[in-house]
Amino acid sequence: MSTESLPITPGAFAEAIKELPVAVLYSKVSELTNSIAHLHRSNAELRAFLTESNDSEEDKKELEGYITENEGVAVSMNERILLLKTEVENRGQPWIELDELKINNDQEASPVTNGNESETGTGAGQESNDREDGDGVHL
């Protein structure tokens, strides 16, 4: 039996996120986005090393394999982000891109749509207008 664990399938991931609060879904998006950025940076460094390296062809092929593997992992992570987006929208909530979050002076985040706070956002000292069950974007 292998000691390596396999990643969760997209279907199992979609099922697992159904009960999570919206804030946790956005947190997962942030985590995945950060991981993707690290993979891209790593691949850029590996490519730079490959062009400057005097390693054997066998060693270069191994490094190219790592780059290909990283690209596949990044695709999988992007698929998970789409599943998270779908889950948020299926709950009747608008999808808010993370780069659209406005950080207030007091470091409290609130979603921004066309320069205005959205209905799901809460500013500093304001009560939430979120759904009755309390799920909402509270980053």
N, C-alpha and C positions, 0 to 999 in steps of 0.2 A: 504494500500500500504506500502511496506517495506521501511524503511529508509536506508537500506544497499544497496550499489551499487554493481553490479556484475562486475567481471573483464571482460575485452574485450576478445572476442573469438579469437582463433588462426587465423581464416580466416579474421576477421576484423583487427587484428593486422598486418597480412601480407599485407592487402590492405592499411592500414594507413602508412606503412613505405615506400611504393613505391616512394613517392615524396621527401623523406628526403635525404639530402646530405650524402655521404658515411661517412664523419666525424661524423655526428650525429648518424649514425647506430653504429659505433664503440663506441661512447659515451654511447649509450644505452646498449651495450654489457658489458661495464665496470660497469655501474650501476647495471645491473642484476647480474653480477658475484659477486659484492660486497654484494648485498642483499642475494645471495645464501650462501656466506661465513658467514654472520650474522645468517642466519637460522640454518646452521650446528653448529655454536658455541652455539647458544641458545639451540638447541636440546641436545648437549653434556652436557650443564649445567643442563638441565631438567633431563636427565638420571642420572647424578651424584646425583642430589637432590633426585630423586626417590629411589636410592639404599641406601641412608643414612637416608631417611625420616622415621618417625614413624607415618606418616599420615594414615588416614583410607583408606581402599580399594577404597572407593568412590572417595576420593580426588586423589588417585594415578591414578585411571581410567581417571579422568578429565585431569590430566597432560599428561597421555599417549595419550589422544585425541588431545591435543595441539601439541605433537610431530608428530603425524600422519598428522595433518593438515599442519604443517610446511613442512613435507616431500612432501606432495602433491603440495604445493606452489613452492617448489624448482624444482619439476619435470616440472611444468608449466613454470617456468622461463627458465629452460634448453631448453624447446621446443621453447620458444621465441628466444633464442640465435641461435638455428638452423634455425629459420625463417629469422633472420637477416643475417646469413651466406649465406643462399640461395639467399636472395635479393642482397647481394654484388656480389656473383658469377654470378647471372643472368644479372648483369650489365657489365659483362666481366672483372671484377676486381678480382685479386687473393685474397683469404681469408687469413688474417694474424692474427694468434693467438696473443692475447694481451701480452702474456709473451714473444713473439718474438720481441716486440718493444724495440729498443735500445734508451736509453736516452743519448743524447750527453752532453758534459760538459756544454753547455749553456742551458740545460734543455729543448731543443727542441726535440720532439720525431720524430723518423723516422723508418719506417718498415725495418726489416732486414730479408733477406732470405739467408740462408747458409753463414752468416757472411758478406754479402754484402748488400748495400742498394738496394731495389727493384726499379723497374721503376716507381712505384707510389709514392715512398718516396721522400722527399726533406730534404736535410741536411741544416745546418745553412748557410744562405746566398746564397743558390742555388734556381734557379727558378724551378717550378714544371714541370714535364713531364706528367701531368695528362691529362685526356680526355679534349676535347675542351670545354665542358660545365663547366669545372672548378671543377667538382666533383672529389674528391680524398681523400686520407687519410691525414688529416692535424690535428694531435692530439697535 
